[in-house]
Amino acid sequence: MSTPFPFTAVVGMDDLRLALLLNAVSPAVGGVLVRGEKGTAKSTAVRALSALLPEVATVAGCRFSCDPAAPDPGCPDGPHEKAPGLSRPARMVELPVGASEDRLVGALDIERALAEGVKAFEPGLLADAHRGVLYVDEVNLLHDHLVDLLLDAAAMGASYVEREGVSVRHAARFLLVGTMNPEEGELRPQLLDRFGLTVEVAASREPESRVEVVRRRLAHDDDPEGFVARWAGEESALRERIVTARALLPDVRLGDAALLQIAATCAAFEVDGMRADIVMARTATALAAWAGRTDVLAEDVRQAALLALPHRRRRNPFDAPGLDQDKLDDTLEEFKGDASDAPDDPDPDGPDDNGGPDGGGGGGQPPGDAGDGPGTPQEPATGEDDTRPADPGPPADPGAEPDPAPEGQPGRAGAAEQSAVKSAEPFRTKMLSVPGLGEGAAGRRSRARTEHGRTTGSRRPKGALTKLHLAATVQAAAPHQRARGRSGPGLVVRRDDLRQATREGREGNLVLFVVDASGSMAARQRMSAVKGAVLSLLLDAYQRRDKVGLVTFRGREAALALPPTSSVDAAASRLESLPTGGRTPLAAGLLKAHDVLRVERMRDPARRPLLVVVTDGRATGAKAASEGDPVALATRAARLLASGGTASVVVDCESGPVRLGLAGALAAGLEGTCVTLDELRADSIAGLVRDVQHVSNGPRRAA
C-alpha cells in the first residue's frame, strides 16, 4: 500500500494504539507484541505509526543513520567530525519471515574480500532500522535464531557482527513491533519475555463499529490521497503530542510508592526475573509523560501492568495469557504507600489520554482506559475462526440405531458415548525422530540440511554465497595458480573457486496424532493416562518446533479433529474435550491419516511427517459388513502408509495382566516402532527411543 492508512483513522484498537504510542514516546519500553486473529488491522496500525514519528537528522552518507549532534564514535562509516547533516522521515523496516541471518545483521562481502583483499561490510536490516521502526509480521513463524538476534540487538541498542574475519559493531536502536496469529503457534516464553508490551486484539462484534471500519477502508481505497488529507489535522496534532511527551519524559518522577507497587505487582503474579519490573517502570513513566504529567500515579502502574505482564505469566504453551484484574487492584490497594508521594488528581488541564480525532482516536473509548487490558481481549474471539470443538450432544442410546455422524465428527455406533475425561499430568517424553536427512523448516526433531548447524561438506554456490567453506575454496583454486600467472606467495581466487559450506542441523516435522477414542479406550483411568501421554507428546512437539494434526476415530468413522497447524494449544484443547465410546474403526483412522498426509505433502513437500498412532490395537468397526474383516482392513491401511515411506510410532495403550499384542502387530504393518505408555517416558528404565526406523521383520519395541 503506497499511501499508509492514517493512524488516527483506525477504529477502536485502543490498547494497541496506546502501546504503540508509548513506545514512540519511549523506545526504552522495549517494543510491542501484537497477538490477534487474522484481519484485525494489526499490520495497518503498525505501518501507520511510522508516519507519526518525527523526522530523523542523520549524517550525510552514513549508512548507519548516525545523529550529527551525537554521532556514534564507533560507527563503521565514521569518524563523523563536523559532518553535514540532513533530515529524512523515520523508516519502517519490515523483516520478512524467510530472511537470512546475513540479511538481518549484515555480512562481509566475501567475493570482494577474496578477489580484492578488501574487508567490505554490507549493513543489514538492523542498520536500516536504527532510529526507526523494525516490524516483524508473523514473528512466531520466524526462525528462533533470528528472533534471538533481533531481540538481543533491541535490548543492547547495538548489533555485533563477528564472522569471516570481520568484526563490526554499530548502533541499532529501534522500535520493535511484532505481530502474530496465536492459531499458527506461540513464541517461546523466553522470547515472549523480551518484548516489552503485549496486546490482544480481536475484531469488534458491534455492528456499528464494523460498519465504520468498512466505510473508512473503502473510502481510503477509493481515494487514498483525499482520505489522508481529511485526517491530516488529527495526524499533525498527534505527531506534536509525541514530540511534547518525548521532551517531558526526562522530567517525569517515578516515586518510591509507585516503585513499591510495581515490585509488589510483579511479585504477586509470580513473574520470573526482573525484566518485568523494569518494563513496568518505563511504561508507567511513559504513560505519565503521555498524559502531560511529571509524576507517576497508581493508574499509570495499573495500565503498565495490563500491558507488560500478561505474556510473562505463561508457564507452558497451553496457558492462555491474561491477568486477574481483581487481584491486580487488590495488590495496588495493599501497597499504595504514602498518598503524599504523588498528587491525588492529575492536572485537569493536561492533555487527555487519547491521540485520535475528537478525543476518540478514530472510534471507541480512550486508549488509556484501564478497563480494557491485554488480559482480556477487547472483543471475544468467536465466529468463523473459532477453534473450539463442537458440542458432542447427548449420549447415544445403546439400544438404538446409531445416528448418522455430523460432518467432521466421529460416528456413535456401538457403546454409548462417554463424557470427556481430564488428562493426566504431562511428562517429558523420549526422543522420537524421522530417519534419514531432510530439508524442511528449521526445528529440533530430525536431522536435516540447514543454513545453521555443523558444517558437513561443501558445494558450488547456487545464487548468492552465504557461508564460505574456506578450505574447499583454497583446494579448488590451488591447482590453477600457475595457469593464472601466480609464481610467488599468495593465491589468486576466482568466482568459480568459491565453495558454499553445507551444514547439518535439525528440522521440525509434521507430527500427526491418530488417537483411538473408541469404547475399548473408555475406561476413565486408561483414557486419562492416554490423554496425558498425548499432551506430553504435544508439549514435546511445541518444544521441537513441529506442526501438529489430530485425527480421532470411534464408532464407524474417523474425523480430522484438527488440521495440521503450528498451534499445539489448539490441539491440546481438542484433546481435552475429546469424548469416547463406540466401536474401533482402526482402518478408517489410518486411511484418514493417509489422506491428510497426502494433502500436506503437496502443500509442503520438504516437511517430513511422523505418524503417532495411540491405540490398544483392537479393530472392531467398519462402515459396512460387506467391506470385510476389520483387522484385515486395518492391516491393508497400515501397509498403504508404510509403502509411502511414512515414519510411524504406535503407542500401545493396552493394559491389564492379559495382553493380546495387537498394537505390536499394527506397528509391524506400519513398519514402525511400538512403545508402551510406560516406555514413552524419558526417564523410563526401558531405555531411550533414539530414532523411528523402518523395519521389515516385525515391530520393534523400545529396549
VMD Tcl script that draws the C-alpha trace (Angstrom):
set ca {
  {0.00 0.00 0.00}
  {1.78 3.15 -1.23}
  {-0.31 5.55 0.89}
  {-0.47 4.31 4.51}
  {-3.78 4.33 6.32}
  {-3.82 7.21 8.87}
  {-3.13 6.12 12.44}
  {-5.87 8.36 13.83}
  {-8.42 6.81 11.44}
  {-8.04 3.32 12.94}
  {-11.33 2.37 14.58}
  {-11.11 1.07 18.14}
  {-7.93 -0.93 18.93}
  {-7.39 1.25 21.99}
  {-4.80 -0.93 23.73}
  {-2.87 -1.45 20.51}
  {-2.72 2.25 19.70}
  {-1.72 3.14 23.25}
  {1.08 0.55 23.33}
  {2.48 1.78 20.01}
  {2.34 5.42 21.10}
  {4.08 4.67 24.40}
  {6.94 3.06 22.51}
  {7.07 6.06 20.19}
  {7.43 8.27 23.26}
  {9.96 5.98 24.97}
  {11.65 3.32 22.79}
  {13.28 2.01 26.01}
  {9.93 0.37 26.83}
  {11.08 -2.49 24.62}
  {8.61 -2.84 21.77}
  {5.18 -4.37 21.32}
  {3.96 -7.87 20.54}
  {0.51 -7.77 18.93}
  {-1.49 -11.01 19.21}
  {-4.74 -11.40 17.37}
  {-6.84 -13.21 14.84}
  {-6.38 -12.56 11.15}
  {-7.95 -9.48 9.59}
  {-7.85 -7.27 12.69}
  {-5.76 -4.40 11.26}
  {-2.60 -5.34 13.18}
  {-0.30 -4.56 10.25}
  {-2.32 -1.48 9.24}
  {-1.88 0.13 12.65}
  {1.84 -0.62 12.79}
  {2.52 0.75 9.32}
  {0.50 3.85 10.14}
  {2.66 4.58 13.18}
  {5.80 5.29 11.17}
  {4.16 8.33 9.57}
  {3.68 9.86 13.03}
  {7.30 9.65 14.11}
  {9.27 12.90 13.90}
  {11.85 13.29 11.14}
  {15.33 12.00 11.85}
  {18.50 14.06 11.44}
  {21.33 11.91 10.03}
  {24.92 12.35 8.94}
  {25.06 12.69 5.18}
  {26.32 9.50 3.56}
  {26.29 7.42 6.77}
  {24.74 4.02 6.14}
  {24.08 3.62 9.87}
  {21.97 6.78 10.36}
  {24.23 8.48 12.89}
  {22.88 11.61 14.59}
  {25.03 14.62 13.55}
  {24.52 16.13 17.02}
  {25.90 13.00 18.73}
  {27.49 10.67 16.18}
  {28.42 7.15 17.21}
  {32.18 7.15 17.89}
  {32.37 3.51 16.84}
  {30.38 3.87 13.63}
  {31.90 1.74 10.82}
  {31.44 4.70 8.44}
  {32.99 7.16 10.92}
  {34.50 9.18 12.32}
  {31.92 11.92 11.68}
  {33.69 15.06 12.85}
  {31.81 18.17 11.66}
  {29.93 16.05 9.13}
  {26.98 17.73 7.38}
  {23.53 16.56 8.41}
  {20.25 16.09 6.64}
  {16.71 15.22 7.72}
  {14.65 12.30 6.47}
  {11.42 10.61 7.56}
  {11.72 7.85 10.15}
  {11.96 4.48 8.44}
  {9.81 1.44 8.97}
  {11.82 -1.64 8.02}
  {10.00 -4.94 7.57}
  {11.76 -8.21 8.35}
  {10.45 -10.99 6.09}
  {9.77 -14.39 7.65}
  {12.21 -16.04 5.24}
  {15.07 -13.59 5.82}
  {18.56 -14.97 6.38}
  {20.92 -14.08 9.20}
  {23.14 -12.18 6.77}
  {20.17 -10.09 5.64}
  {19.32 -9.21 9.23}
  {22.71 -8.32 10.73}
  {24.78 -7.73 7.60}
  {27.74 -9.66 6.29}
  {31.17 -9.47 4.77}
  {31.24 -9.12 1.01}
  {33.12 -12.39 0.51}
  {33.72 -12.00 -3.21}
  {35.42 -8.61 -2.76}
  {37.34 -9.89 0.23}
  {38.82 -12.79 -1.75}
  {39.21 -11.12 -5.13}
  {40.32 -7.65 -3.95}
  {41.52 -8.26 -0.42}
  {39.02 -5.71 0.92}
  {37.06 -6.25 4.11}
  {33.85 -4.67 2.89}
  {30.88 -4.90 5.26}
  {27.37 -4.77 3.86}
  {24.88 -3.50 6.50}
  {21.71 -5.44 7.18}
  {18.18 -4.61 8.21}
  {19.20 -3.80 11.79}
  {21.29 -0.92 10.50}
  {18.45 0.27 8.25}
  {16.03 0.25 11.20}
  {18.26 2.33 13.51}
  {16.24 5.27 14.91}
  {13.11 3.95 13.20}
  {10.67 1.02 13.41}
  {11.54 -2.63 12.83}
  {8.36 -4.52 12.02}
  {8.19 -8.32 12.06}
  {4.93 -9.70 10.74}
  {4.18 -13.29 11.83}
  {7.02 -13.15 14.32}
  {6.02 -16.57 15.69}
  {6.94 -18.10 12.31}
  {10.41 -16.53 12.28}
  {13.36 -18.85 12.89}
  {14.40 -18.90 16.52}
  {17.97 -17.80 15.89}
  {16.74 -14.70 14.02}
  {14.37 -13.83 16.85}
  {17.27 -14.16 19.30}
  {19.44 -11.85 17.20}
  {16.93 -9.06 16.79}
  {15.79 -9.19 20.43}
  {19.41 -9.06 21.63}
  {20.02 -6.04 19.41}
  {16.85 -4.38 20.69}
  {17.90 -4.97 24.30}
  {21.51 -3.74 23.86}
  {20.84 -0.97 21.35}
  {23.66 -2.28 19.17}
  {24.41 -5.06 16.71}
  {27.64 -7.04 16.87}
  {28.83 -8.95 13.80}
  {31.73 -11.38 14.22}
  {32.25 -13.59 11.18}
  {34.65 -14.39 8.33}
  {37.37 -12.24 9.84}
  {35.22 -9.12 10.13}
  {34.36 -7.53 13.46}
  {31.76 -4.78 13.28}
  {29.68 -3.06 15.92}
  {27.08 -0.44 15.08}
  {24.18 1.23 16.88}
  {20.77 -0.41 16.44}
  {18.11 1.37 18.47}
  {14.65 0.90 17.05}
  {11.03 0.44 17.98}
  {10.45 -3.31 17.69}
  {6.93 -4.39 16.78}
  {5.91 -7.98 16.16}
  {2.51 -9.30 15.12}
  {1.28 -12.88 15.28}
  {-1.80 -15.04 14.99}
  {-1.84 -17.42 18.00}
  {-3.61 -20.06 15.90}
  {-0.34 -20.51 13.99}
  {1.75 -21.25 17.08}
  {3.21 -19.49 20.09}
  {6.54 -17.93 20.82}
  {8.77 -19.49 23.43}
  {8.28 -17.99 26.92}
  {11.84 -16.63 26.99}
  {11.19 -14.82 23.70}
  {7.84 -13.51 24.88}
  {9.66 -12.00 27.85}
  {11.91 -9.96 25.56}
  {9.00 -7.94 24.18}
  {8.23 -5.02 26.45}
  {4.46 -4.92 26.00}
  {1.80 -7.16 24.53}
  {-1.76 -6.53 23.42}
  {-4.57 -8.85 22.40}
  {-6.74 -7.63 19.53}
  {-9.95 -9.02 18.10}
  {-12.47 -7.77 15.60}
  {-15.38 -5.90 17.11}
  {-18.68 -7.74 17.41}
  {-20.62 -4.46 17.44}
  {-22.33 -3.88 14.06}
  {-21.90 -0.10 14.25}
  {-18.17 -0.39 14.79}
  {-17.78 -2.90 11.96}
  {-19.74 -0.62 9.63}
  {-17.39 2.25 10.41}
  {-14.33 0.06 9.76}
  {-15.66 -0.94 6.33}
  {-16.71 2.64 5.50}
  {-13.24 4.04 6.23}
  {-11.45 1.20 4.47}
  {-13.48 1.66 1.29}
  {-13.05 5.43 1.41}
  {-9.29 5.04 1.69}
  {-9.09 2.52 -1.14}
  {-11.20 4.72 -3.44}
  {-9.18 7.90 -2.84}
  {-6.07 7.35 -0.69}
  {-4.71 10.89 -1.02}
  {-8.06 12.51 -0.30}
  {-8.71 10.27 2.68}
  {-5.29 11.02 4.17}
  {-5.84 14.74 3.62}
  {-9.08 14.63 5.61}
  {-7.19 13.22 8.59}
  {-4.10 15.44 8.24}
  {-5.11 17.71 11.12}
  {-5.51 14.86 13.60}
  {-2.27 13.27 12.41}
  {-0.37 16.53 12.88}
  {-1.79 17.05 16.38}
  {-0.84 13.52 17.42}
  {2.65 13.96 15.98}
  {3.12 17.13 18.02}
  {1.90 15.36 21.13}
  {4.51 12.64 20.67}
  {7.23 15.30 20.41}
  {5.92 17.04 23.56}
  {5.80 13.80 25.53}
  {9.34 12.92 24.47}
  {10.56 16.28 25.72}
  {8.73 15.84 29.03}
  {9.88 12.25 29.62}
  {13.24 13.10 31.33}
  {11.39 15.23 33.91}
  {8.92 12.52 34.98}
  {9.47 11.40 38.58}
  {8.98 7.75 39.50}
  {8.43 7.88 43.25}
  {9.08 5.20 45.85}
  {5.36 4.49 46.25}
  {5.00 3.72 42.54}
  {8.13 1.59 42.59}
  {6.76 -0.39 45.55}
  {3.51 -1.01 43.68}
  {5.43 -2.18 40.61}
  {7.57 -4.59 42.61}
  {4.59 -5.88 44.61}
  {2.57 -6.46 41.44}
  {5.34 -8.44 39.75}
  {5.85 -10.49 42.90}
  {2.11 -11.12 43.34}
  {1.81 -12.51 39.82}
  {4.99 -14.61 40.25}
  {6.71 -13.17 37.19}
  {10.16 -14.65 36.57}
  {13.19 -12.38 36.61}
  {13.39 -8.61 36.91}
  {12.70 -7.56 33.32}
  {9.00 -7.13 34.03}
  {9.72 -4.66 36.87}
  {11.96 -2.59 34.63}
  {9.50 -2.60 31.73}
  {6.63 -1.62 34.03}
  {8.66 1.26 35.42}
  {9.49 2.57 31.96}
  {5.92 2.10 30.76}
  {4.43 3.91 33.74}
  {6.87 6.77 33.19}
  {5.91 6.97 29.51}
  {2.21 6.95 30.46}
  {2.74 9.92 32.77}
  {4.61 11.82 30.04}
  {1.86 10.98 27.53}
  {-0.72 12.41 29.95}
  {1.36 15.56 30.38}
  {2.33 14.85 33.98}
  {5.67 14.75 35.77}
  {4.56 12.28 38.47}
  {3.68 8.62 38.06}
  {0.29 7.74 39.56}
  {-1.27 4.44 40.61}
  {-3.39 4.48 37.45}
  {-0.18 4.52 35.40}
  {1.13 1.50 37.30}
  {-2.15 -0.35 36.73}
  {-2.17 0.30 32.99}
  {1.51 -0.61 32.77}
  {0.77 -3.95 34.45}
  {-2.05 -4.70 31.99}
  {0.34 -4.14 29.08}
  {3.57 -5.61 30.46}
  {2.62 -8.68 32.49}
  {0.11 -10.97 30.72}
  {2.58 -12.56 28.28}
  {5.14 -13.07 31.04}
  {2.82 -15.31 33.07}
  {2.73 -18.20 30.56}
  {4.35 -21.26 32.15}
  {3.74 -23.61 29.24}
  {2.28 -23.35 25.73}
  {-1.15 -24.45 26.94}
  {-1.56 -21.48 29.28}
  {-3.60 -18.60 27.90}
  {-2.09 -15.16 28.52}
  {-4.07 -12.98 30.87}
  {-4.17 -11.09 34.13}
  {-6.61 -11.29 37.03}
  {-7.66 -7.65 37.29}
  {-9.30 -8.09 40.71}
  {-6.03 -9.44 42.08}
  {-4.20 -6.54 40.42}
  {-6.49 -3.98 42.07}
  {-6.14 -5.65 45.47}
  {-2.33 -5.61 45.19}
  {-2.22 -1.96 44.18}
  {-4.53 -1.06 47.05}
  {-2.48 -3.00 49.58}
  {0.79 -1.35 48.52}
  {-0.48 2.11 47.66}
  {2.04 3.64 50.07}
  {2.07 7.23 51.23}
  {-0.50 9.28 49.32}
  {1.73 12.33 49.60}
  {4.26 10.69 47.32}
  {2.16 11.69 44.31}
  {-0.67 14.16 43.71}
  {-4.21 12.91 44.27}
  {-5.53 14.00 40.90}
  {-3.85 14.59 37.56}
  {-3.75 18.06 36.10}
  {-7.30 18.69 34.87}
  {-5.99 21.00 32.19}
  {-3.48 18.50 30.88}
  {-3.92 16.60 27.61}
  {-6.36 13.70 27.63}
  {-5.15 10.13 27.18}
  {-6.16 9.69 23.59}
  {-4.44 10.66 20.39}
  {-7.31 10.18 17.98}
  {-9.57 12.75 16.34}
  {-12.07 14.44 18.65}
  {-10.51 12.68 21.60}
  {-11.65 9.33 20.26}
  {-8.69 8.09 18.27}
  {-10.92 7.16 15.38}
  {-13.60 5.44 17.41}
  {-14.27 3.95 20.80}
  {-13.06 4.86 24.26}
  {-9.64 6.35 25.07}
  {-6.69 4.00 24.52}
  {-5.54 4.60 28.07}
  {-8.76 3.26 29.59}
  {-7.66 0.79 32.23}
  {-10.86 -1.18 31.92}
  {-9.66 -2.97 28.78}
  {-6.29 -4.60 29.18}
  {-4.45 -7.29 27.31}
  {-5.52 -9.76 29.99}
  {-8.97 -9.78 28.37}
  {-9.19 -9.21 24.61}
  {-11.14 -6.15 23.60}
  {-13.70 -8.43 21.93}
  {-14.28 -12.16 22.43}
  {-12.64 -14.30 19.78}
  {-15.65 -16.04 18.28}
  {-17.07 -16.58 14.85}
  {-15.91 -18.50 11.81}
  {-12.37 -18.89 13.07}
  {-13.39 -20.28 16.46}
  {-11.35 -23.45 17.01}
  {-13.36 -24.82 19.92}
  {-14.78 -28.30 19.38}
  {-18.44 -28.68 18.65}
  {-20.82 -29.88 21.35}
  {-20.84 -33.70 21.12}
  {-24.53 -33.71 22.05}
  {-26.35 -36.11 24.37}
  {-25.13 -39.69 24.84}
  {-26.41 -42.20 22.31}
  {-28.97 -44.81 23.29}
  {-27.15 -48.20 23.39}
  {-30.23 -49.99 22.09}
  {-31.00 -47.67 19.22}
  {-29.54 -47.48 15.76}
  {-26.69 -45.01 15.63}
  {-27.47 -41.61 14.23}
  {-25.50 -40.50 11.21}
  {-22.48 -38.61 12.40}
  {-22.33 -34.90 11.51}
  {-19.68 -33.94 9.02}
  {-16.28 -33.82 10.72}
  {-17.48 -35.73 13.80}
  {-16.90 -39.43 14.59}
  {-19.83 -41.80 14.46}
  {-21.62 -43.05 17.55}
  {-22.13 -46.71 16.83}
  {-21.62 -49.33 19.50}
  {-21.22 -48.42 23.15}
  {-22.74 -45.25 24.49}
  {-20.65 -42.13 24.24}
  {-18.95 -41.08 27.44}
  {-18.13 -37.57 28.53}
  {-14.63 -36.20 28.17}
  {-12.08 -37.32 30.76}
  {-9.50 -34.95 32.20}
  {-5.97 -35.76 31.11}
  {-3.23 -36.84 33.46}
  {-0.27 -34.58 34.12}
  {2.15 -34.34 31.16}
  {5.68 -35.69 31.42}
  {8.94 -35.47 29.50}
  {8.84 -37.92 26.60}
  {11.54 -39.81 24.80}
  {13.02 -38.52 21.59}
  {11.11 -39.66 18.51}
  {12.52 -38.66 15.14}
  {12.20 -39.34 11.43}
  {15.07 -41.31 9.88}
  {17.17 -40.02 7.03}
  {18.19 -36.47 6.19}
  {15.54 -33.87 5.38}
  {15.49 -30.30 4.13}
  {12.41 -28.97 5.92}
  {11.82 -25.96 8.13}
  {14.26 -25.39 10.97}
  {13.33 -27.18 14.17}
  {14.71 -29.59 16.75}
  {13.49 -33.06 15.91}
  {15.10 -34.74 12.89}
  {18.38 -34.41 11.02}
  {18.29 -32.04 8.06}
  {20.38 -29.92 5.72}
  {20.03 -26.38 7.02}
  {21.68 -22.98 6.87}
  {22.61 -23.34 10.52}
  {24.33 -26.21 12.26}
  {27.60 -28.07 11.98}
  {29.50 -27.98 8.70}
  {29.46 -31.35 6.93}
  {30.86 -30.54 3.47}
  {30.88 -28.08 0.60}
  {29.27 -27.44 -2.77}
  {29.27 -24.87 -5.54}
  {27.05 -21.92 -4.53}
  {23.60 -21.70 -6.05}
  {22.89 -17.99 -6.19}
  {24.46 -15.69 -3.59}
  {27.26 -17.14 -1.46}
  {26.14 -17.06 2.18}
  {28.68 -19.20 4.05}
  {32.17 -19.72 2.65}
  {33.91 -23.06 3.06}
  {37.44 -21.69 3.17}
  {39.38 -24.97 2.93}
  {37.33 -26.20 -0.03}
  {37.73 -22.84 -1.78}
  {41.53 -22.94 -1.38}
  {41.62 -26.53 -2.63}
  {39.59 -25.59 -5.68}
  {41.83 -22.62 -6.51}
  {45.23 -24.19 -5.77}
  {45.67 -26.32 -8.93}
  {45.15 -23.29 -11.21}
  {47.74 -20.89 -9.75}
  {50.42 -21.46 -12.44}
  {47.90 -21.01 -15.24}
  {46.78 -17.77 -13.61}
  {50.31 -16.41 -13.56}
  {50.94 -16.79 -9.85}
  {54.57 -17.75 -9.18}
  {55.17 -16.23 -5.75}
  {53.31 -16.36 -2.44}
  {49.62 -15.64 -2.35}
  {46.58 -17.10 -4.00}
  {44.54 -15.99 -6.98}
  {40.88 -16.83 -6.32}
  {38.17 -16.53 -8.92}
  {34.43 -16.80 -8.63}
  {34.38 -20.38 -9.91}
  {36.62 -21.41 -6.99}
  {34.20 -20.30 -4.28}
  {32.57 -23.09 -2.33}
  {29.47 -22.90 -0.17}
  {29.58 -24.70 3.18}
  {26.88 -27.32 3.61}
  {25.53 -27.71 7.12}
  {23.52 -30.24 9.02}
  {21.13 -29.25 11.75}
  {17.63 -30.15 12.85}
  {14.25 -29.73 11.23}
  {10.71 -29.58 12.54}
  {8.34 -32.28 11.34}
  {4.62 -32.70 10.90}
  {3.55 -34.88 13.83}
  {0.13 -36.34 13.04}
  {-1.59 -37.92 16.02}
  {-4.15 -40.67 15.34}
  {-5.99 -41.21 18.63}
  {-8.30 -44.13 19.37}
  {-11.41 -42.79 21.12}
  {-13.44 -46.00 20.97}
  {-15.20 -47.84 23.77}
  {-12.21 -50.10 24.40}
  {-10.25 -46.99 25.44}
  {-13.05 -45.55 27.52}
  {-12.01 -46.72 30.97}
  {-11.54 -43.48 32.87}
  {-8.07 -44.24 34.24}
  {-6.83 -45.50 30.88}
  {-8.19 -42.56 28.88}
  {-6.77 -40.11 31.40}
  {-3.34 -41.72 31.00}
  {-3.69 -41.72 27.21}
  {-4.58 -38.03 27.13}
  {-1.68 -37.28 29.43}
  {0.67 -39.11 27.08}
  {-0.64 -37.28 24.00}
  {-0.45 -33.98 25.88}
  {3.17 -34.80 26.71}
  {3.90 -35.50 23.05}
  {2.20 -32.23 22.10}
  {4.43 -30.36 24.54}
  {7.44 -32.11 23.02}
  {6.24 -31.09 19.54}
  {5.97 -27.46 20.69}
  {9.49 -27.50 22.05}
  {10.83 -29.03 18.83}
  {9.03 -26.55 16.51}
  {6.78 -29.13 14.84}
  {3.45 -28.77 13.15}
  {0.78 -31.00 14.65}
  {-2.50 -32.51 13.49}
  {-5.08 -34.65 15.24}
  {-7.19 -37.48 13.80}
  {-9.62 -39.34 16.05}
  {-11.62 -42.48 15.34}
  {-14.56 -44.13 17.09}
  {-17.95 -45.52 16.18}
  {-17.89 -46.17 12.43}
  {-15.78 -43.27 11.15}
  {-12.66 -41.21 11.65}
  {-12.55 -37.42 11.76}
  {-9.87 -34.80 11.34}
  {-10.29 -33.09 14.70}
  {-7.56 -30.54 13.94}
  {-5.93 -29.88 10.56}
  {-2.12 -29.61 10.65}
  {-1.17 -26.41 12.41}
  {1.64 -24.84 14.43}
  {-0.73 -24.17 17.34}
  {-0.24 -27.04 19.77}
  {-2.53 -25.37 22.31}
  {-5.39 -25.74 19.82}
  {-4.61 -29.45 19.61}
  {-4.49 -29.68 23.41}
  {-7.90 -28.02 23.62}
  {-9.41 -30.50 21.17}
  {-7.81 -33.40 23.01}
  {-9.11 -32.28 26.40}
  {-12.73 -32.22 25.20}
  {-12.49 -35.50 23.27}
  {-15.39 -37.87 24.13}
  {-15.07 -41.65 23.88}
  {-17.31 -44.60 23.08}
  {-18.37 -46.87 20.25}
  {-16.55 -49.36 18.07}
  {-12.94 -49.15 16.88}
  {-12.72 -48.25 13.17}
  {-8.92 -48.51 13.13}
  {-8.73 -48.79 9.33}
  {-10.78 -45.61 8.94}
  {-8.38 -43.75 11.24}
  {-5.32 -44.88 9.29}
  {-6.91 -44.06 5.93}
  {-7.90 -40.60 7.17}
  {-4.28 -40.08 8.25}
  {-3.12 -41.20 4.81}
  {-5.39 -38.62 3.15}
  {-4.20 -35.84 5.47}
  {-0.53 -36.63 4.83}
  {-1.11 -36.80 1.07}
  {-2.54 -33.27 1.05}
  {0.19 -31.94 3.33}
  {2.91 -33.37 1.09}
  {1.51 -31.33 -1.79}
  {1.40 -28.19 0.36}
  {4.84 -28.55 1.93}
  {6.95 -31.30 0.32}
  {10.01 -30.52 2.46}
  {8.33 -31.10 5.82}
  {8.54 -34.80 6.67}
  {5.73 -36.48 8.62}
  {5.84 -38.55 11.78}
  {2.70 -40.60 12.42}
  {1.90 -41.31 16.08}
  {-0.92 -43.83 16.50}
  {-2.30 -44.04 20.03}
  {-4.39 -47.20 20.41}
  {-4.68 -50.62 22.00}
  {-4.66 -52.13 18.51}
  {-8.17 -53.57 18.54}
  {-10.11 -53.19 15.28}
  {-13.83 -53.85 15.70}
  {-15.58 -51.44 13.39}
  {-16.17 -50.90 9.69}
  {-18.55 -48.77 7.69}
  {-20.36 -51.84 6.38}
  {-20.14 -55.56 6.97}
  {-19.56 -56.09 3.25}
  {-16.24 -54.28 3.49}
  {-14.61 -57.24 5.15}
  {-12.85 -58.13 8.35}
  {-11.90 -55.01 10.39}
  {-8.49 -56.46 11.29}
  {-7.67 -57.20 7.65}
  {-8.79 -53.71 6.64}
  {-6.54 -52.15 9.29}
  {-3.61 -54.27 8.11}
  {-4.07 -53.13 4.50}
  {-4.34 -49.49 5.61}
  {-1.13 -49.83 7.64}
  {0.73 -51.28 4.65}
  {-0.51 -48.41 2.49}
  {1.06 -45.92 4.89}
  {4.28 -47.95 5.08}
  {4.55 -48.08 1.27}
  {4.56 -44.28 1.21}
  {7.60 -44.14 3.49}
  {5.77 -42.63 6.44}
  {7.71 -42.92 9.70}
  {5.39 -44.29 12.38}
  {5.20 -44.87 16.10}
  {2.46 -46.90 17.77}
  {1.81 -46.06 21.42}
  {0.41 -49.27 22.91}
  {-2.36 -48.41 25.37}
  {-3.27 -51.99 26.23}
  {-3.36 -52.65 29.96}
  {-4.16 -55.50 32.31}
  {-2.49 -58.84 33.08}
  {-3.53 -60.41 29.75}
  {-2.33 -58.57 26.65}
  {-3.05 -59.51 23.05}
  {-0.16 -57.62 21.50}
  {-2.38 -56.13 18.77}
  {-0.59 -52.77 18.84}
  {2.68 -54.57 18.09}
  {1.08 -56.24 15.08}
  {-0.12 -52.84 13.88}
  {3.41 -51.44 14.22}
  {4.65 -54.35 12.11}
  {2.22 -53.42 9.35}
  {3.32 -49.78 9.56}
  {6.98 -50.86 9.63}
  {7.41 -48.59 12.61}
  {8.15 -48.62 16.30}
  {5.90 -49.77 19.13}
  {6.22 -48.33 22.64}
  {4.02 -48.70 25.68}
  {2.78 -45.76 27.72}
  {5.40 -46.52 30.37}
  {8.20 -46.76 27.81}
  {7.22 -43.36 26.39}
  {8.60 -41.58 29.42}
  {12.10 -40.18 29.00}
  {13.09 -41.47 32.44}
  {11.73 -44.96 31.78}
  {14.08 -47.76 32.74}
  {13.21 -49.40 29.42}
  {15.72 -47.08 27.75}
  {15.61 -44.32 25.17}
  {13.88 -44.42 21.79}
  {16.51 -42.77 19.61}
  {15.07 -42.99 16.11}
  {11.99 -44.25 14.39}
  {13.38 -46.81 11.94}
  {11.60 -48.75 9.25}
  {11.95 -52.48 9.86}
  {10.76 -55.37 7.80}
  {10.90 -58.17 10.35}
  {8.10 -57.10 12.66}
  {7.54 -54.40 15.28}
  {10.43 -53.08 17.33}
  {9.85 -52.20 20.96}
  {11.97 -49.73 22.85}
  {14.63 -51.74 24.63}
}
mol new
graphics top color blue
foreach p $ca { graphics top sphere $p radius 0.5 }
foreach p [lrange $ca 0 end-1] q [lrange $ca 1 end] { graphics top cylinder $p $q radius 0.2 }
display resetview
